[in-house]
Amino acid sequence: MSMFYPKLVSRLSNGFQFRSLLPQIRVAVRLLTESFSTERCIQDRKSYIVSYLINSCGLTAKEALSSSSKLYFRSAEKPDSVIAFLRSHGFTDAQISKCARTNAELLVYNPSKVLLPKFNFFHSLGVSNDELPLFVSTNWKVVIMSLEKRILPLHKFLKDEFNLDDKKIVLCIKKSAWYAGKDMLSNFAANVSFLRELNVRRSSLLHLVCKINILLSKPVRFKEFVNKVINMGFVPQKLTFVQAVCVFSNLSNSLWELKVGIYREYGLSETEFQMAFKLQPLCMGLSEKTLRLKMDFLVKKMGLKPADIARMPTVLLYDFEKRIIPRCSVIEMLRSKGLLKKEVSISTIAYPSDKCFIDKFIAKNHEIVPQLLCILRGESILPDVVEL
């Protein structure tokens, strides 16, 4: 078509008779008409799908336009049957809307052939009728996975290799739903075999299996994570080894450097950071914002030294609003009343159970400072202790 018009103009300008060109002109007009007609048909169909997603699934115009690119249907029969099927199984409008927003292609699946067999299988693993909508809607990809090629083989592998109960297996299946490759099970088996060669304990293997995503990595990539952890001095027989592997698998090099930089900002040397990470690898799993807030509180408000954090990095994993700040408020109140005979370490504040903390700091001082229990419950925070 694009080459035809210049030739046509050239032939007209060179004096060719118009009548001799009529057949070619008719062809060009027909092609143009068909092109415009097809384009209009596509636009009309897309407009229909967008309208359906807005009116039947509760999507915004922007969401519907985005989801429409994954869909093709001429009538509402297929999506209506899927929505009716989901509602009959207890799915709410909000959950169906999420399906249309995140995995719109499900709306044109055959519910009796694609969805029902998986629903029945999840029921057989102990997912109740009441639990099923939430279980599926938090990751719709779990019903896109092939039952015969993905779900059943993974179930068998987890059962045979680790003797997991069905409740844990169904959660592993759900967590693995993001992986679209055909080599999922072979990757899983190869990575587990590699860890066993390193004499990683069964309990540590189970820790990784329950997180599963890391074990689905390409074996070459997985070995890179493991070797990096070994080179940092982690011992494969300890739980911290697999925790460190998980951390490295979830952090890009740039994000790793960013978080290391935050620890450096608060005074930790390279040696102190390495100590903290080896004692508690999960201290690198905190978000940038959370890490800054917690370090700011501990260093600037509570006066901890970098060496204190290096020796007790687990304190960073506790809930600050519900545990650390109320307990620090109790200690500050006791200090202000002159009821502390010596300084209290952050580990003594953070680590004990609620009962032990109450027995040690509140029960014997309750008559003198009756508001201590209210402070511990977060009902009263001292002005000197900044809430996160």
C-alpha positions in Angstrom: 0.0 0.0 0.0 2.7 2.5 1.0 4.6 2.0 -2.3 1.4 2.1 -4.4 0.5 5.7 -4.0 3.7 7.3 -5.3 3.6 5.1 -8.3 -0.1 6.0 -8.9 0.7 9.8 -8.7 3.7 9.4 -10.9 1.6 7.5 -13.6 -1.1 10.2 -13.5 1.4 13.0 -13.8 3.0 11.2 -16.8 -0.2 11.3 -18.7 -1.5 7.8 -18.3 -5.2 7.5 -19.0 -7.3 7.7 -15.9 -9.5 4.8 -17.1 -6.6 2.4 -17.2 -5.9 3.1 -13.5 -9.5 2.5 -12.4 -8.9 -1.2 -11.3 -5.9 -0.1 -9.1 -7.9 2.8 -7.7 -10.8 0.5 -6.8 -8.4 -1.9 -5.0 -6.8 1.0 -3.1 -10.2 2.4 -2.0 -11.4 -1.1 -0.9 -8.2 -1.6 1.1 -8.6 1.8 2.8 -12.2 1.1 3.5 -11.5 -2.3 5.0 -8.6 -0.8 7.1 -10.8 1.9 8.5 -13.6 -0.6 9.1 -11.3 -3.0 11.0 -9.8 -0.2 13.1 -13.3 1.1 14.0 -14.4 -2.5 14.8 -11.4 -2.9 17.1 -12.0 0.4 18.8 -15.7 -0.4 19.3 -14.9 -3.8 20.8 -12.3 -2.2 23.1 -14.8 0.4 24.1 -17.3 -2.3 24.9 -14.8 -4.2 27.1 -13.8 -1.1 28.9 -17.4 -0.3 29.6 -18.0 -3.8 30.8 -15.1 -3.6 33.3 -16.3 -0.3 34.6 -20.0 -1.3 35.0 -19.7 -5.0 36.0 -16.4 -5.1 37.8 -16.2 -1.7 39.5 -13.0 -0.5 37.8 -12.1 3.1 37.2 -11.8 4.2 33.6 -8.0 4.2 33.8 -7.9 0.7 35.4 -10.4 -0.6 32.8 -8.4 0.8 29.9 -5.3 -0.9 31.2 -7.0 -4.3 31.9 -8.8 -4.3 28.5 -5.5 -4.9 26.7 -5.5 -8.4 28.2 -9.0 -9.3 27.2 -11.0 -10.2 24.1 -14.7 -11.0 24.1 -17.6 -10.2 21.9 -20.4 -10.5 24.4 -20.7 -10.5 28.2 -21.5 -14.3 28.3 -18.0 -15.5 29.3 -17.1 -12.8 31.9 -20.6 -13.0 33.3 -20.3 -16.7 33.9 -16.9 -16.2 35.6 -18.3 -13.5 37.9 -21.4 -15.6 38.7 -19.1 -18.6 39.5 -16.9 -16.5 41.8 -19.9 -15.0 43.6 -21.4 -18.5 44.1 -18.1 -19.4 46.0 -18.3 -16.4 48.3 -16.1 -13.9 46.5 -17.0 -10.2 47.3 -17.3 -7.4 44.7 -14.0 -6.0 45.9 -12.2 -9.3 45.4 -13.7 -9.7 41.9 -12.7 -6.1 41.1 -9.2 -6.9 42.1 -9.2 -9.9 39.8 -10.3 -7.7 36.9 -7.6 -5.2 37.8 -4.6 -7.5 38.3 -5.5 -10.7 36.3 -8.2 -9.7 33.9 -7.6 -12.7 31.6 -9.4 -14.9 34.2 -12.6 -13.3 33.1 -12.7 -15.2 29.9 -11.6 -18.6 31.3 -14.0 -21.5 31.5 -14.9 -21.6 35.2 -15.9 -25.3 35.3 -12.7 -26.4 33.5 -10.1 -24.0 34.8 -11.3 -22.7 38.2 -13.4 -25.4 39.7 -10.7 -28.2 39.6 -8.3 -25.9 41.5 -10.9 -24.8 44.0 -11.7 -28.5 44.7 -8.0 -29.3 45.1 -7.4 -26.4 47.5 -10.5 -27.6 49.4 -8.8 -31.1 49.6 -5.7 -29.5 51.2 -7.8 -28.0 54.0 -8.8 -24.5 52.6 -12.3 -24.1 53.8 -15.2 -22.5 51.9 -14.9 -19.4 54.0 -11.1 -19.2 53.6 -11.0 -19.8 49.8 -12.0 -16.3 48.6 -9.3 -14.6 50.6 -6.7 -17.3 49.8 -7.3 -16.9 46.1 -7.9 -13.1 45.9 -4.6 -12.2 47.6 -2.8 -13.8 44.6 -5.0 -14.6 41.7 -2.1 -16.2 39.8 -2.6 -19.3 42.0 -5.6 -20.2 39.8 -3.8 -19.5 36.6 -1.1 -22.1 37.3 -1.6 -25.5 35.6 -3.0 -28.1 38.0 -1.4 -31.0 36.2 1.9 -29.5 35.2 2.6 -27.2 38.2 0.4 -27.6 41.3 0.2 -31.4 41.6 4.0 -32.0 40.9 4.9 -29.3 43.4 2.6 -30.8 46.0 4.1 -34.3 45.5 7.7 -32.9 45.7 7.0 -31.1 49.0 5.2 -34.1 50.4 7.9 -36.6 49.4 11.0 -34.5 50.2 9.9 -32.7 53.3 6.8 -34.4 54.6 5.0 -31.1 54.9 1.4 -31.0 56.0 -1.2 -29.9 53.4 -1.7 -26.5 55.1 2.0 -25.6 54.6 2.0 -27.0 51.1 -0.9 -24.9 50.0 0.8 -21.8 51.2 4.0 -22.8 49.3 2.0 -23.3 46.2 0.5 -19.9 46.5 3.9 -18.3 47.1 5.3 -20.0 44.0 2.5 -18.7 41.7 4.5 -15.8 40.5 7.0 -18.1 38.7 6.0 -18.6 35.1 8.9 -20.8 33.9 8.5 -24.5 33.0 11.6 -25.3 34.9 10.2 -24.4 38.3 10.4 -27.9 39.8 13.8 -28.7 38.4 15.2 -25.4 39.8 13.7 -26.2 43.1 15.1 -29.7 43.3 18.6 -28.6 42.1 18.8 -25.8 44.7 17.7 -28.1 47.5 20.2 -30.7 46.5 23.0 -28.1 46.5 22.1 -27.0 50.1 22.1 -30.6 51.2 25.6 -31.0 49.8 26.6 -28.1 52.1 25.1 -30.0 55.0 22.4 -27.4 55.7 20.2 -28.7 58.4 16.7 -29.9 57.7 15.2 -27.2 60.0 17.0 -24.5 58.0 15.9 -26.1 54.7 12.3 -26.0 55.9 12.8 -22.3 56.7 13.7 -21.7 53.0 11.0 -24.0 51.7 8.3 -22.1 53.5 9.6 -19.0 51.8 10.1 -21.0 48.5 10.7 -18.1 46.1 14.4 -18.1 46.6 14.5 -21.9 45.9 12.9 -21.3 42.5 15.8 -19.2 41.3 18.0 -20.4 38.5 20.6 -22.8 40.0 23.5 -20.6 38.7 22.0 -17.5 40.3 21.1 -19.3 43.5 24.7 -20.5 43.9 25.9 -16.9 43.5 23.8 -16.0 46.6 25.0 -18.9 48.6 28.7 -18.4 47.7 28.4 -14.7 48.7 27.0 -15.7 52.0 29.7 -18.3 52.6 32.4 -15.8 51.7 31.1 -13.5 54.4 31.8 -16.2 57.0 28.3 -17.6 57.5 28.2 -21.3 58.6 25.8 -23.4 56.5 24.7 -25.4 59.6 23.2 -22.3 61.3 19.8 -20.7 60.7 21.5 -17.3 60.0 23.1 -18.8 56.9 19.7 -19.4 55.2 18.4 -16.0 56.5 21.4 -14.3 54.8 20.7 -16.2 51.6 17.1 -14.9 51.7 18.3 -11.3 52.3 20.7 -11.4 49.4 18.1 -12.9 47.1 15.7 -10.0 47.8 18.2 -7.1 47.6 19.8 -5.6 44.5 23.4 -4.5 44.8 22.2 -0.8 44.8 19.7 -1.4 47.5 22.3 -3.3 49.6 24.7 -0.4 49.3 21.9 2.0 50.2 21.1 0.2 53.4 24.7 -0.3 54.4 25.1 3.5 53.9 22.3 4.1 56.4 24.1 2.1 59.0 27.2 4.1 58.3 25.3 7.4 58.7 24.5 6.4 62.3 28.1 5.6 63.0 28.6 1.9 62.5 32.0 1.0 61.1 32.4 -1.7 58.5 33.5 -4.1 61.2 30.4 -3.2 63.3 28.1 -3.6 60.4 29.5 -7.0 59.5 29.0 -8.0 63.2 25.4 -6.9 63.2 24.6 -8.6 59.9 26.2 -11.9 60.9 24.3 -11.9 64.2 21.0 -10.9 62.6 20.8 -11.0 58.8 17.2 -9.9 58.8 18.3 -6.4 60.0 19.0 -5.8 56.3 15.4 -6.8 55.4 13.9 -3.6 56.9 12.7 -0.9 54.5 14.8 2.2 54.1 12.1 4.3 55.9 11.7 1.9 58.8 15.4 1.4 59.2 16.0 5.2 59.4 13.2 5.7 61.9 14.4 2.9 64.2 18.0 3.9 64.0 17.1 7.5 64.7 15.2 6.6 67.8 17.8 4.3 69.2 20.8 6.5 68.5 19.5 10.0 68.8 16.7 9.5 71.4 17.9 6.6 73.5 21.6 7.4 73.1 22.8 4.0 72.0 26.3 3.7 70.6 27.0 2.1 67.3 28.7 -0.8 69.1 25.5 -1.4 71.1 23.5 -1.9 67.9 26.3 -4.1 66.4 26.0 -6.4 69.4 22.2 -6.4 69.6 20.8 -5.9 66.1 17.7 -8.1 66.8 16.2 -5.1 68.6 15.6 -3.6 65.2 13.2 -6.3 64.4 10.8 -5.6 67.2 7.6 -3.6 66.9 8.7 -0.1 68.1 5.2 1.4 68.5 3.8 -1.5 70.5 6.9 -2.8 72.3 10.1 -0.7 72.3 8.7 2.9 72.7 6.3 2.0 75.5 9.0 0.0 77.4 11.5 2.8 76.9 8.9 5.2 78.3 8.5 3.0 81.4 12.3 3.1 81.9 12.4 6.9 81.4 9.7 7.3 84.0 11.5 5.1 86.5 14.7 7.0 85.8 13.0 10.4 86.3 11.8 9.2 89.7 15.2 7.9 90.8 14.0 4.3 91.0 16.7 2.8 88.8 19.8 1.7 90.6 21.8 1.3 87.4 21.6 1.9 83.7 19.4 -0.5 81.8 20.7 -1.9 78.5 18.5 -2.0 75.4 18.6 -5.8 75.4 17.1 -5.8 79.0 14.4 -3.5 77.7 13.6 -5.2 74.4 14.2 -8.9 74.8 12.2 -10.1 77.9 8.6 -11.3 77.6 5.9 -9.0 78.7 5.5 -10.9 82.0 9.2 -10.7 82.8 9.3 -7.0 81.9 6.3 -6.3 84.1 7.7 -8.3 87.0 11.1 -6.6 86.8 10.1 -3.0 86.3 6.4 -2.4 87.0 5.1 -4.7 89.7 7.5 -3.6 92.4 7.2 0.1 91.5 3.4 0.2 90.8 2.5 1.8 94.1 5.0 4.6 93.7 4.2 5.1 90.0 0.7 3.8 89.4 0.6 4.9 85.7 3.4 2.5 84.6 1.0 -0.1 83.3 -0.8 2.5 81.2 2.5 3.7 79.8 3.4 0.1 78.9 0.1 -0.4 77.1 0.8 2.7 75.0 -2.0 4.7 76.6 0.4 7.3 77.9 3.8 8.0 76.2 6.3 10.4 77.9 6.8 13.6 76.0 10.6 12.9 76.0 10.0 9.7 74.1 9.2 10.4 70.4 6.6 8.2 68.9 7.4 6.7 65.5 
